[in-house]
């Protein structure tokens, strides 16, 4: 794959043979984010687990202290007073059965996170085929199936992100924007990695954190020394 001059120049800042400590990696990832827009800084964490086994799944959610720098649109499935409660908490949309055809037939997806009260999961289940592949199905482990819609919405708006394994046992998560200070990125990253280490399954054997890489949207990857996190 041929890269442009900006990428090539940014890549020269990074020694591929070195595993950096997090402070140096964050300084470098900010320096190598040279696109004309405010790039997202992402962490890619390869774990020594096999997600095909239920007892080795790693999934959860964590509130980043400085948020992600992105405005998150929240849809809440609820009924009765819980609809008003969700909207009062800052949800962008809230409702019940009437939203199903809008999503199924009209292809309406103007939301980034879906929250549901437990009594609405039968309704939300009808949307499994369309919400599932987009990673939008509410899940108790992520705190998105709950009666406390106020807390769920406020946490998401404050910067709560969900982490989960992909098919190759890697977790991909945003930790902020290139415009964030090094301290903000560092605190967000430490919060995320702390939550993932804490979520280590009892069935996981051998080295848990196989590799951790930080990258900006358009920039090169920077490998971190994982030893200090365990």
Buried (B, 14 or more C-beta within 10 A) or exposed (E): EEEEEBBEEBBEBBEEEEBBEBEEBBBBBBBBBBBEEBBBBBBBBBBBBBBEEEEBBBBBBBBBEBBBBBEBBBBBBBBEEBBEBBBEBEBBBBBBEEBBEBBEEEEEBEBBBBBBBEBBBEBBEBBEEBBEEEEBBBBEEBBBBBEBBBEBBBBBBBBBBBBBBEEEBBBBBBBBBBEBEEEBBBBBBBBBBEBBBEBBBEEBEEEBBBBBBBBBBBBBBBBBBBEEBE
